[in-house]
């Protein structure tokens, strides 16, 4: 029983850490998320698609370290 409880505790801590990292990493990245996506697909997006990404991510632009 003790081994089972240790495994469950380990999995809970691991899940919490993974979820926390998935939440924090995109928020501490500098720049605009839309620009990062557009740069990934350079030459594959139409100007209209690039503009749609920028409009959709409006309000999410902030510098690294700024308050939320």
PDB file of N, H, CA, C and O in Angstrom:
ATOM      1  N   UNK A   1       0.828  -1.190   0.000  1.00  0.00           N
ATOM      2  CA  UNK A   1       0.000   0.000   0.000  1.00  0.00           C
ATOM      3  C   UNK A   1       0.874   1.257   0.000  1.00  0.00           C
ATOM      4  O   UNK A   1       0.561   2.246  -0.663  1.00  0.00           O
ATOM      5  N   UNK A   2       1.963   1.201   0.747  1.00  0.00           N
ATOM      6  H   UNK A   2       2.217   0.398   1.286  1.00  0.00           H
ATOM      7  CA  UNK A   2       2.853   2.344   0.846  1.00  0.00           C
ATOM      8  C   UNK A   2       3.480   2.674  -0.513  1.00  0.00           C
ATOM      9  O   UNK A   2       3.626   3.844  -0.867  1.00  0.00           O
ATOM     10  N   UNK A   3       3.850   1.634  -1.273  1.00  0.00           N
ATOM     11  H   UNK A   3       3.731   0.684  -0.986  1.00  0.00           H
ATOM     12  CA  UNK A   3       4.448   1.832  -2.592  1.00  0.00           C
ATOM     13  C   UNK A   3       3.441   2.479  -3.532  1.00  0.00           C
ATOM     14  O   UNK A   3       3.790   3.368  -4.308  1.00  0.00           O
ATOM     15  N   UNK A   4       2.211   2.039  -3.463  1.00  0.00           N
ATOM     16  H   UNK A   4       1.927   1.317  -2.832  1.00  0.00           H
ATOM     17  CA  UNK A   4       1.160   2.601  -4.309  1.00  0.00           C
ATOM     18  C   UNK A   4       0.941   4.080  -4.002  1.00  0.00           C
ATOM     19  O   UNK A   4       0.785   4.885  -4.919  1.00  0.00           O
ATOM     20  N   UNK A   5       0.927   4.439  -2.732  1.00  0.00           N
ATOM     21  H   UNK A   5       1.053   3.785  -1.987  1.00  0.00           H
ATOM     22  CA  UNK A   5       0.753   5.844  -2.354  1.00  0.00           C
ATOM     23  C   UNK A   5       1.932   6.700  -2.821  1.00  0.00           C
ATOM     24  O   UNK A   5       1.745   7.837  -3.253  1.00  0.00           O
ATOM     25  N   UNK A   6       3.140   6.151  -2.734  1.00  0.00           N
ATOM     26  H   UNK A   6       3.292   5.227  -2.383  1.00  0.00           H
ATOM     27  CA  UNK A   6       4.319   6.891  -3.214  1.00  0.00           C
ATOM     28  C   UNK A   6       4.245   7.114  -4.714  1.00  0.00           C
ATOM     29  O   UNK A   6       4.586   8.194  -5.196  1.00  0.00           O
ATOM     30  N   UNK A   7       3.802   6.101  -5.463  1.00  0.00           N
ATOM     31  H   UNK A   7       3.525   5.224  -5.071  1.00  0.00           H
ATOM     32  CA  UNK A   7       3.676   6.238  -6.909  1.00  0.00           C
ATOM     33  C   UNK A   7       2.611   7.275  -7.273  1.00  0.00           C
ATOM     34  O   UNK A   7       2.817   8.095  -8.167  1.00  0.00           O
ATOM     35  N   UNK A   8       1.504   7.235  -6.595  1.00  0.00           N
ATOM     36  H   UNK A   8       1.337   6.569  -5.868  1.00  0.00           H
ATOM     37  CA  UNK A   8       0.433   8.207  -6.856  1.00  0.00           C
ATOM     38  C   UNK A   8       0.919   9.618  -6.549  1.00  0.00           C
ATOM     39  O   UNK A   8       0.665  10.543  -7.320  1.00  0.00           O
ATOM     40  N   UNK A   9       1.608   9.787  -5.442  1.00  0.00           N
ATOM     41  H   UNK A   9       1.814   9.036  -4.816  1.00  0.00           H
ATOM     42  CA  UNK A   9       2.145  11.110  -5.099  1.00  0.00           C
ATOM     43  C   UNK A   9       3.148  11.577  -6.149  1.00  0.00           C
ATOM     44  O   UNK A   9       3.139  12.744  -6.541  1.00  0.00           O
ATOM     45  N   UNK A  10       4.004  10.680  -6.600  1.00  0.00           N
ATOM     46  H   UNK A  10       4.011   9.733  -6.281  1.00  0.00           H
ATOM     47  CA  UNK A  10       4.982  11.034  -7.631  1.00  0.00           C
ATOM     48  C   UNK A  10       4.278  11.471  -8.909  1.00  0.00           C
ATOM     49  O   UNK A  10       4.658  12.481  -9.501  1.00  0.00           O
ATOM     50  N   UNK A  11       3.258  10.731  -9.348  1.00  0.00           N
ATOM     51  H   UNK A  11       2.950   9.911  -8.866  1.00  0.00           H
ATOM     52  CA  UNK A  11       2.536  11.076 -10.566  1.00  0.00           C
ATOM     53  C   UNK A  11       1.793  12.398 -10.421  1.00  0.00           C
ATOM     54  O   UNK A  11       1.721  13.170 -11.378  1.00  0.00           O
ATOM     55  N   UNK A  12       1.249  12.668  -9.265  1.00  0.00           N
ATOM     56  H   UNK A  12       1.308  12.041  -8.488  1.00  0.00           H
ATOM     57  CA  UNK A  12       0.561  13.948  -9.053  1.00  0.00           C
ATOM     58  C   UNK A  12       1.537  15.124  -9.119  1.00  0.00           C
ATOM     59  O   UNK A  12       1.234  16.149  -9.729  1.00  0.00           O
ATOM     60  N   UNK A  13       2.693  14.977  -8.500  1.00  0.00           N
ATOM     61  H   UNK A  13       2.939  14.144  -8.004  1.00  0.00           H
ATOM     62  CA  UNK A  13       3.703  16.040  -8.532  1.00  0.00           C
ATOM     63  C   UNK A  13       4.210  16.236  -9.959  1.00  0.00           C
ATOM     64  O   UNK A  13       4.398  17.369 -10.402  1.00  0.00           O
ATOM     65  N   UNK A  14       4.430  15.144 -10.671  1.00  0.00           N
ATOM     66  H   UNK A  14       4.278  14.224 -10.310  1.00  0.00           H
ATOM     67  CA  UNK A  14       4.897  15.234 -12.056  1.00  0.00           C
ATOM     68  C   UNK A  14       3.851  15.900 -12.942  1.00  0.00           C
ATOM     69  O   UNK A  14       4.196  16.747 -13.766  1.00  0.00           O
ATOM     70  N   UNK A  15       2.595  15.540 -12.790  1.00  0.00           N
ATOM     71  H   UNK A  15       2.315  14.852 -12.120  1.00  0.00           H
ATOM     72  CA  UNK A  15       1.521  16.155 -13.571  1.00  0.00           C
ATOM     73  C   UNK A  15       1.426  17.651 -13.264  1.00  0.00           C
ATOM     74  O   UNK A  15       1.275  18.466 -14.175  1.00  0.00           O
ATOM     75  N   UNK A  16       1.516  18.009 -11.983  1.00  0.00           N
ATOM     76  H   UNK A  16       1.639  17.348 -11.243  1.00  0.00           H
ATOM     77  CA  UNK A  16       1.460  19.426 -11.612  1.00  0.00           C
ATOM     78  C   UNK A  16       2.615  20.200 -12.253  1.00  0.00           C
ATOM     79  O   UNK A  16       2.414  21.301 -12.764  1.00  0.00           O
ATOM     80  N   UNK A  17       3.815  19.632 -12.227  1.00  0.00           N
ATOM     81  H   UNK A  17       3.979  18.737 -11.811  1.00  0.00           H
ATOM     82  CA  UNK A  17       4.978  20.310 -12.810  1.00  0.00           C
ATOM     83  C   UNK A  17       4.812  20.473 -14.322  1.00  0.00           C
ATOM     84  O   UNK A  17       5.108  21.538 -14.863  1.00  0.00           O
ATOM     85  N   UNK A  18       4.348  19.440 -14.997  1.00  0.00           N
ATOM     86  H   UNK A  18       4.107  18.575 -14.557  1.00  0.00           H
ATOM     87  CA  UNK A  18       4.172  19.517 -16.450  1.00  0.00           C
ATOM     88  C   UNK A  18       3.114  20.550 -16.821  1.00  0.00           C
ATOM     89  O   UNK A  18       3.317  21.336 -17.746  1.00  0.00           O
ATOM     90  N   UNK A  19       2.007  20.558 -16.121  1.00  0.00           N
ATOM     91  H   UNK A  19       1.842  19.920 -15.370  1.00  0.00           H
ATOM     92  CA  UNK A  19       0.939  21.522 -16.400  1.00  0.00           C
ATOM     93  C   UNK A  19       1.419  22.943 -16.110  1.00  0.00           C
ATOM     94  O   UNK A  19       1.127  23.865 -16.872  1.00  0.00           O
ATOM     95  N   UNK A  20       2.150  23.123 -15.018  1.00  0.00           N
ATOM     96  H   UNK A  20       2.388  22.374 -14.399  1.00  0.00           H
ATOM     97  CA  UNK A  20       2.665  24.453 -14.676  1.00  0.00           C
ATOM     98  C   UNK A  20       3.633  24.963 -15.738  1.00  0.00           C
ATOM     99  O   UNK A  20       3.571  26.131 -16.124  1.00  0.00           O
ATOM    100  N   UNK A  21       4.517  24.106 -16.208  1.00  0.00           N
ATOM    101  H   UNK A  21       4.568  23.158 -15.895  1.00  0.00           H
ATOM    102  CA  UNK A  21       5.463  24.521 -17.253  1.00  0.00           C
ATOM    103  C   UNK A  21       4.735  24.851 -18.552  1.00  0.00           C
ATOM    104  O   UNK A  21       5.069  25.830 -19.219  1.00  0.00           O
ATOM    105  N   UNK A  22       3.743  24.041 -18.911  1.00  0.00           N
ATOM    106  H   UNK A  22       3.472  23.246 -18.368  1.00  0.00           H
ATOM    107  CA  UNK A  22       2.979  24.319 -20.121  1.00  0.00           C
ATOM    108  C   UNK A  22       2.213  25.632 -20.019  1.00  0.00           C
ATOM    109  O   UNK A  22       1.954  26.277 -21.035  1.00  0.00           O
ATOM    110  N   UNK A  23       1.856  26.026 -18.828  1.00  0.00           N
ATOM    111  H   UNK A  23       2.067  25.502 -18.003  1.00  0.00           H
ATOM    112  CA  UNK A  23       1.165  27.297 -18.634  1.00  0.00           C
ATOM    113  C   UNK A  23       2.152  28.468 -18.637  1.00  0.00           C
ATOM    114  O   UNK A  23       1.875  29.506 -19.238  1.00  0.00           O
ATOM    115  N   UNK A  24       3.293  28.309 -17.976  1.00  0.00           N
ATOM    116  H   UNK A  24       3.517  27.465 -17.488  1.00  0.00           H
ATOM    117  CA  UNK A  24       4.217  29.425 -17.777  1.00  0.00           C
ATOM    118  C   UNK A  24       5.107  29.733 -18.975  1.00  0.00           C
ATOM    119  O   UNK A  24       5.333  30.905 -19.277  1.00  0.00           O
ATOM    120  N   UNK A  25       5.607  28.738 -19.652  1.00  0.00           N
ATOM    121  H   UNK A  25       5.423  27.786 -19.406  1.00  0.00           H
ATOM    122  CA  UNK A  25       6.583  28.979 -20.720  1.00  0.00           C
ATOM    123  C   UNK A  25       6.048  29.912 -21.806  1.00  0.00           C
ATOM    124  O   UNK A  25       6.749  30.857 -22.166  1.00  0.00           O
ATOM    125  N   UNK A  26       4.844  29.697 -22.347  1.00  0.00           N
ATOM    126  H   UNK A  26       4.275  28.929 -22.053  1.00  0.00           H
ATOM    127  CA  UNK A  26       4.362  30.641 -23.369  1.00  0.00           C
ATOM    128  C   UNK A  26       4.165  32.062 -22.840  1.00  0.00           C
ATOM    129  O   UNK A  26       4.266  33.026 -23.598  1.00  0.00           O
ATOM    130  N   UNK A  27       3.888  32.191 -21.559  1.00  0.00           N
ATOM    131  H   UNK A  27       3.806  31.407 -20.943  1.00  0.00           H
ATOM    132  CA  UNK A  27       3.634  33.519 -21.004  1.00  0.00           C
ATOM    133  C   UNK A  27       4.909  34.300 -20.706  1.00  0.00           C
ATOM    134  O   UNK A  27       4.862  35.527 -20.617  1.00  0.00           O
ATOM    135  N   UNK A  28       6.030  33.634 -20.552  1.00  0.00           N
ATOM    136  H   UNK A  28       6.068  32.637 -20.624  1.00  0.00           H
ATOM    137  CA  UNK A  28       7.267  34.359 -20.285  1.00  0.00           C
ATOM    138  C   UNK A  28       8.100  34.560 -21.543  1.00  0.00           C
ATOM    139  O   UNK A  28       9.142  35.216 -21.502  1.00  0.00           O
ATOM    140  N   UNK A  29       7.641  33.993 -22.673  1.00  0.00           N
ATOM    141  H   UNK A  29       6.796  33.461 -22.706  1.00  0.00           H
ATOM    142  CA  UNK A  29       8.361  34.198 -23.925  1.00  0.00           C
ATOM    143  C   UNK A  29       8.185  35.649 -24.372  1.00  0.00           C
ATOM    144  O   UNK A  29       7.076  36.181 -24.322  1.00  0.00           O
ATOM    145  N   UNK A  30       9.264  36.286 -24.806  1.00  0.00           N
ATOM    146  H   UNK A  30      10.164  35.853 -24.847  1.00  0.00           H
ATOM    147  CA  UNK A  30       9.142  37.670 -25.253  1.00  0.00           C
ATOM    148  C   UNK A  30       8.447  37.749 -26.618  1.00  0.00           C
ATOM    149  O   UNK A  30       8.472  36.802 -27.405  1.00  0.00           O
ATOM    150  N   UNK A  31       7.837  38.889 -26.867  1.00  0.00           N
ATOM    151  H   UNK A  31       7.817  39.658 -26.227  1.00  0.00           H
ATOM    152  CA  UNK A  31       7.263  39.133 -28.186  1.00  0.00           C
ATOM    153  C   UNK A  31       5.818  38.714 -28.314  1.00  0.00           C
ATOM    154  O   UNK A  31       5.161  38.318 -27.351  1.00  0.00           O
ATOM    155  N   UNK A  32       5.352  38.819 -29.544  1.00  0.00           N
ATOM    156  H   UNK A  32       5.886  39.141 -30.326  1.00  0.00           H
ATOM    157  CA  UNK A  32       3.974  38.529 -29.876  1.00  0.00           C
ATOM    158  C   UNK A  32       3.866  37.079 -30.343  1.00  0.00           C
ATOM    159  O   UNK A  32       4.629  36.667 -31.217  1.00  0.00           O
ATOM    160  N   UNK A  33       2.943  36.295 -29.787  1.00  0.00           N
ATOM    161  H   UNK A  33       2.323  36.630 -29.077  1.00  0.00           H
ATOM    162  CA  UNK A  33       2.797  34.908 -30.212  1.00  0.00           C
ATOM    163  C   UNK A  33       2.465  34.772 -31.696  1.00  0.00           C
ATOM    164  O   UNK A  33       2.889  33.814 -32.343  1.00  0.00           O
ATOM    165  N   UNK A  34       1.710  35.725 -32.232  1.00  0.00           N
ATOM    166  H   UNK A  34       1.366  36.502 -31.706  1.00  0.00           H
ATOM    167  CA  UNK A  34       1.355  35.672 -33.654  1.00  0.00           C
ATOM    168  C   UNK A  34       2.603  35.819 -34.521  1.00  0.00           C
ATOM    169  O   UNK A  34       2.741  35.121 -35.525  1.00  0.00           O
ATOM    170  N   UNK A  35       3.503  36.711 -34.147  1.00  0.00           N
ATOM    171  H   UNK A  35       3.390  37.278 -33.331  1.00  0.00           H
ATOM    172  CA  UNK A  35       4.734  36.875 -34.930  1.00  0.00           C
ATOM    173  C   UNK A  35       5.592  35.616 -34.890  1.00  0.00           C
ATOM    174  O   UNK A  35       6.231  35.266 -35.881  1.00  0.00           O
ATOM    175  N   UNK A  36       5.608  34.940 -33.753  1.00  0.00           N
ATOM    176  H   UNK A  36       5.088  35.225 -32.947  1.00  0.00           H
ATOM    177  CA  UNK A  36       6.357  33.683 -33.660  1.00  0.00           C
ATOM    178  C   UNK A  36       5.775  32.636 -34.606  1.00  0.00           C
ATOM    179  O   UNK A  36       6.520  31.925 -35.282  1.00  0.00           O
ATOM    180  N   UNK A  37       4.446  32.538 -34.656  1.00  0.00           N
ATOM    181  H   UNK A  37       3.841  33.115 -34.107  1.00  0.00           H
ATOM    182  CA  UNK A  37       3.803  31.592 -35.564  1.00  0.00           C
ATOM    183  C   UNK A  37       4.050  31.953 -37.022  1.00  0.00           C
ATOM    184  O   UNK A  37       4.330  31.082 -37.846  1.00  0.00           O
ATOM    185  N   UNK A  38       3.947  33.230 -37.333  1.00  0.00           N
ATOM    186  H   UNK A  38       3.720  33.938 -36.664  1.00  0.00           H
ATOM    187  CA  UNK A  38       4.157  33.688 -38.706  1.00  0.00           C
ATOM    188  C   UNK A  38       5.581  33.386 -39.146  1.00  0.00           C
ATOM    189  O   UNK A  38       5.802  32.978 -40.286  1.00  0.00           O
ATOM    190  N   UNK A  39       6.546  33.583 -38.258  1.00  0.00           N
ATOM    191  H   UNK A  39       6.365  33.915 -37.332  1.00  0.00           H
ATOM    192  CA  UNK A  39       7.942  33.271 -38.595  1.00  0.00           C
ATOM    193  C   UNK A  39       8.154  31.776 -38.819  1.00  0.00           C
ATOM    194  O   UNK A  39       8.976  31.386 -39.648  1.00  0.00           O
ATOM    195  N   UNK A  40       7.426  30.942 -38.093  1.00  0.00           N
ATOM    196  H   UNK A  40       6.758  31.259 -37.419  1.00  0.00           H
ATOM    197  CA  UNK A  40       7.544  29.496 -38.283  1.00  0.00           C
ATOM    198  C   UNK A  40       7.070  29.084 -39.672  1.00  0.00           C
ATOM    199  O   UNK A  40       7.643  28.185 -40.288  1.00  0.00           O
ATOM    200  N   UNK A  41       6.035  29.736 -40.160  1.00  0.00           N
ATOM    201  H   UNK A  41       5.569  30.466 -39.660  1.00  0.00           H
ATOM    202  CA  UNK A  41       5.440  29.378 -41.445  1.00  0.00           C
ATOM    203  C   UNK A  41       5.811  30.393 -42.517  1.00  0.00           C
ATOM    204  O   UNK A  41       5.000  30.692 -43.393  1.00  0.00           O
ATOM    205  N   UNK A  42       7.008  30.917 -42.457  1.00  0.00           N
ATOM    206  H   UNK A  42       7.667  30.674 -41.744  1.00  0.00           H
ATOM    207  CA  UNK A  42       7.468  31.924 -43.406  1.00  0.00           C
ATOM    208  C   UNK A  42       7.333  31.413 -44.840  1.00  0.00           C
ATOM    209  O   UNK A  42       7.854  30.353 -45.189  1.00  0.00           O
ATOM    210  N   UNK A  43       6.626  32.186 -45.660  1.00  0.00           N
ATOM    211  H   UNK A  43       6.203  33.046 -45.377  1.00  0.00           H
ATOM    212  CA  UNK A  43       6.447  31.830 -47.059  1.00  0.00           C
ATOM    213  C   UNK A  43       5.277  30.902 -47.309  1.00  0.00           C
ATOM    214  O   UNK A  43       4.925  30.665 -48.465  1.00  0.00           O
ATOM    215  N   UNK A  44       4.665  30.370 -46.268  1.00  0.00           N
ATOM    216  H   UNK A  44       4.950  30.563 -45.329  1.00  0.00           H
ATOM    217  CA  UNK A  44       3.551  29.443 -46.443  1.00  0.00           C
ATOM    218  C   UNK A  44       2.209  30.079 -46.127  1.00  0.00           C
ATOM    219  O   UNK A  44       1.164  29.514 -46.449  1.00  0.00           O
ATOM    220  N   UNK A  45       2.226  31.248 -45.502  1.00  0.00           N
ATOM    221  H   UNK A  45       3.075  31.708 -45.241  1.00  0.00           H
ATOM    222  CA  UNK A  45       0.986  31.937 -45.154  1.00  0.00           C
ATOM    223  C   UNK A  45       0.726  33.080 -46.126  1.00  0.00           C
ATOM    224  O   UNK A  45       1.650  33.766 -46.564  1.00  0.00           O
ATOM    225  N   UNK A  46      -0.536  33.268 -46.453  1.00  0.00           N
ATOM    226  H   UNK A  46      -1.286  32.711 -46.097  1.00  0.00           H
ATOM    227  CA  UNK A  46      -0.905  34.428 -47.264  1.00  0.00           C
ATOM    228  C   UNK A  46      -0.890  35.655 -46.360  1.00  0.00           C
ATOM    229  O   UNK A  46      -0.989  35.526 -45.139  1.00  0.00           O
ATOM    230  N   UNK A  47      -0.766  36.836 -46.943  1.00  0.00           N
ATOM    231  H   UNK A  47      -0.686  36.941 -47.934  1.00  0.00           H
ATOM    232  CA  UNK A  47      -0.816  38.047 -46.108  1.00  0.00           C
ATOM    233  C   UNK A  47      -2.118  38.153 -45.309  1.00  0.00           C
ATOM    234  O   UNK A  47      -2.116  38.649 -44.183  1.00  0.00           O
ATOM    235  N   UNK A  48      -3.214  37.694 -45.882  1.00  0.00           N
ATOM    236  H   UNK A  48      -3.216  37.291 -46.797  1.00  0.00           H
ATOM    237  CA  UNK A  48      -4.493  37.746 -45.166  1.00  0.00           C
ATOM    238  C   UNK A  48      -4.472  36.816 -43.949  1.00  0.00           C
ATOM    239  O   UNK A  48      -4.996  37.167 -42.892  1.00  0.00           O
ATOM    240  N   UNK A  49      -3.875  35.646 -44.093  1.00  0.00           N
ATOM    241  H   UNK A  49      -3.449  35.360 -44.952  1.00  0.00           H
ATOM    242  CA  UNK A  49      -3.786  34.708 -42.968  1.00  0.00           C
ATOM    243  C   UNK A  49      -2.880  35.270 -41.874  1.00  0.00           C
ATOM    244  O   UNK A  49      -3.174  35.133 -40.686  1.00  0.00           O
ATOM    245  N   UNK A  50      -1.784  35.900 -42.278  1.00  0.00           N
ATOM    246  H   UNK A  50      -1.545  36.012 -43.243  1.00  0.00           H
ATOM    247  CA  UNK A  50      -0.877  36.500 -41.297  1.00  0.00           C
ATOM    248  C   UNK A  50      -1.581  37.621 -40.543  1.00  0.00           C
ATOM    249  O   UNK A  50      -1.436  37.738 -39.326  1.00  0.00           O
ATOM    250  N   UNK A  51      -2.335  38.436 -41.251  1.00  0.00           N
ATOM    251  H   UNK A  51      -2.453  38.341 -42.239  1.00  0.00           H
ATOM    252  CA  UNK A  51      -3.073  39.528 -40.600  1.00  0.00           C
ATOM    253  C   UNK A  51      -4.137  38.964 -39.658  1.00  0.00           C
ATOM    254  O   UNK A  51      -4.352  39.503 -38.572  1.00  0.00           O
ATOM    255  N   UNK A  52      -4.798  37.889 -40.064  1.00  0.00           N
ATOM    256  H   UNK A  52      -4.623  37.451 -40.945  1.00  0.00           H
ATOM    257  CA  UNK A  52      -5.810  37.269 -39.202  1.00  0.00           C
ATOM    258  C   UNK A  52      -5.183  36.762 -37.906  1.00  0.00           C
ATOM    259  O   UNK A  52      -5.789  36.882 -36.842  1.00  0.00           O
ATOM    260  N   UNK A  53      -3.989  36.203 -37.981  1.00  0.00           N
ATOM    261  H   UNK A  53      -3.496  36.105 -38.845  1.00  0.00           H
ATOM    262  CA  UNK A  53      -3.298  35.765 -36.760  1.00  0.00           C
ATOM    263  C   UNK A  53      -2.966  36.951 -35.867  1.00  0.00           C
ATOM    264  O   UNK A  53      -3.107  36.874 -34.646  1.00  0.00           O
ATOM    265  N   UNK A  54      -2.528  38.041 -36.472  1.00  0.00           N
ATOM    266  H   UNK A  54      -2.413  38.103 -37.464  1.00  0.00           H
ATOM    267  CA  UNK A  54      -2.200  39.226 -35.664  1.00  0.00           C
ATOM    268  C   UNK A  54      -3.440  39.790 -34.981  1.00  0.00           C
ATOM    269  O   UNK A  54      -3.388  40.180 -33.815  1.00  0.00           O
ATOM    270  N   UNK A  55      -4.563  39.833 -35.712  1.00  0.00           N
ATOM    271  H   UNK A  55      -4.606  39.516 -36.660  1.00  0.00           H
ATOM    272  CA  UNK A  55      -5.801  40.360 -35.131  1.00  0.00           C
ATOM    273  C   UNK A  55      -6.285  39.442 -34.004  1.00  0.00           C
ATOM    274  O   UNK A  55      -6.732  39.906 -32.955  1.00  0.00           O
ATOM    275  N   UNK A  56      -6.186  38.149 -34.239  1.00  0.00           N
ATOM    276  H   UNK A  56      -5.822  37.772 -35.091  1.00  0.00           H
ATOM    277  CA  UNK A  56      -6.654  37.184 -33.237  1.00  0.00           C
ATOM    278  C   UNK A  56      -5.841  37.247 -31.943  1.00  0.00           C
ATOM    279  O   UNK A  56      -6.371  37.005 -30.858  1.00  0.00           O
ATOM    280  N   UNK A  57      -4.564  37.570 -32.062  1.00  0.00           N
ATOM    281  H   UNK A  57      -4.134  37.766 -32.943  1.00  0.00           H
ATOM    282  CA  UNK A  57      -3.732  37.628 -30.864  1.00  0.00           C
ATOM    283  C   UNK A  57      -3.595  39.046 -30.320  1.00  0.00           C
ATOM    284  O   UNK A  57      -2.748  39.298 -29.463  1.00  0.00           O
ATOM    285  N   UNK A  58      -4.403  39.959 -30.800  1.00  0.00           N
ATOM    286  H   UNK A  58      -5.090  39.755 -31.496  1.00  0.00           H
ATOM    287  CA  UNK A  58      -4.347  41.349 -30.313  1.00  0.00           C
ATOM    288  C   UNK A  58      -4.587  41.375 -28.812  1.00  0.00           C
ATOM    289  O   UNK A  58      -5.454  40.668 -28.296  1.00  0.00           O
ATOM    290  N   UNK A  59      -3.823  42.182 -28.130  1.00  0.00           N
ATOM    291  H   UNK A  59      -3.119  42.755 -28.548  1.00  0.00           H
ATOM    292  CA  UNK A  59      -3.953  42.280 -26.677  1.00  0.00           C
ATOM    293  C   UNK A  59      -3.074  41.316 -25.928  1.00  0.00           C
ATOM    294  O   UNK A  59      -3.015  41.365 -24.700  1.00  0.00           O
ATOM    295  N   UNK A  60      -2.389  40.439 -26.632  1.00  0.00           N
ATOM    296  H   UNK A  60      -2.437  40.399 -27.631  1.00  0.00           H
ATOM    297  CA  UNK A  60      -1.506  39.482 -25.970  1.00  0.00           C
ATOM    298  C   UNK A  60      -0.064  39.882 -26.101  1.00  0.00           C
ATOM    299  O   UNK A  60       0.816  39.135 -25.673  1.00  0.00           O
ATOM    300  N   UNK A  61       0.216  41.031 -26.674  1.00  0.00           N
ATOM    301  H   UNK A  61      -0.499  41.638 -27.021  1.00  0.00           H
ATOM    302  CA  UNK A  61       1.589  41.477 -26.867  1.00  0.00           C
ATOM    303  C   UNK A  61       2.102  42.071 -25.564  1.00  0.00           C
ATOM    304  O   UNK A  61       1.453  42.925 -24.961  1.00  0.00           O
ATOM    305  N   UNK A  62       3.264  41.616 -25.141  1.00  0.00           N
ATOM    306  H   UNK A  62       3.792  40.922 -25.631  1.00  0.00           H
ATOM    307  CA  UNK A  62       3.902  42.189 -23.959  1.00  0.00           C
ATOM    308  C   UNK A  62       5.372  41.803 -23.980  1.00  0.00           C
ATOM    309  O   UNK A  62       5.766  40.798 -24.570  1.00  0.00           O
ATOM    310  N   UNK A  63       6.143  42.603 -23.340  1.00  0.00           N
ATOM    311  H   UNK A  63       5.823  43.420 -22.861  1.00  0.00           H
ATOM    312  CA  UNK A  63       7.574  42.325 -23.255  1.00  0.00           C
ATOM    313  C   UNK A  63       7.824  41.339 -22.123  1.00  0.00           C
ATOM    314  O   UNK A  63       7.013  41.213 -21.205  1.00  0.00           O
ATOM    315  N   UNK A  64       8.913  40.667 -22.192  1.00  0.00           N
ATOM    316  H   UNK A  64       9.572  40.770 -22.937  1.00  0.00           H
ATOM    317  CA  UNK A  64       9.300  39.709 -21.159  1.00  0.00           C
ATOM    318  C   UNK A  64       9.469  40.433 -19.827  1.00  0.00           C
ATOM    319  O   UNK A  64      10.184  41.431 -19.739  1.00  0.00           O
ATOM    320  N   UNK A  65       8.815  39.929 -18.811  1.00  0.00           N
ATOM    321  H   UNK A  65       8.234  39.118 -18.883  1.00  0.00           H
ATOM    322  CA  UNK A  65       8.965  40.519 -17.498  1.00  0.00           C
ATOM    323  C   UNK A  65       7.922  41.567 -17.171  1.00  0.00           C
ATOM    324  O   UNK A  65       7.896  42.074 -16.050  1.00  0.00           O
ATOM    325  N   UNK A  66       7.049  41.912 -18.132  1.00  0.00           N
ATOM    326  H   UNK A  66       7.069  41.500 -19.043  1.00  0.00           H
ATOM    327  CA  UNK A  66       6.038  42.915 -17.841  1.00  0.00           C
ATOM    328  C   UNK A  66       4.904  42.277 -17.053  1.00  0.00           C
ATOM    329  O   UNK A  66       4.726  41.059 -17.074  1.00  0.00           O
ATOM    330  N   UNK A  67       4.154  43.098 -16.369  1.00  0.00           N
ATOM    331  H   UNK A  67       4.299  44.087 -16.352  1.00  0.00           H
ATOM    332  CA  UNK A  67       3.061  42.561 -15.569  1.00  0.00           C
ATOM    333  C   UNK A  67       1.910  42.151 -16.458  1.00  0.00           C
ATOM    334  O   UNK A  67       1.728  42.680 -17.554  1.00  0.00           O
ATOM    335  N   UNK A  68       1.123  41.185 -15.960  1.00  0.00           N
ATOM    336  H   UNK A  68       1.270  40.755 -15.069  1.00  0.00           H
ATOM    337  CA  UNK A  68      -0.003  40.657 -16.747  1.00  0.00           C
ATOM    338  C   UNK A  68      -1.273  41.386 -16.424  1.00  0.00           C
ATOM    339  O   UNK A  68      -2.322  41.077 -16.988  1.00  0.00           O
TER     340      UNK A  68
END
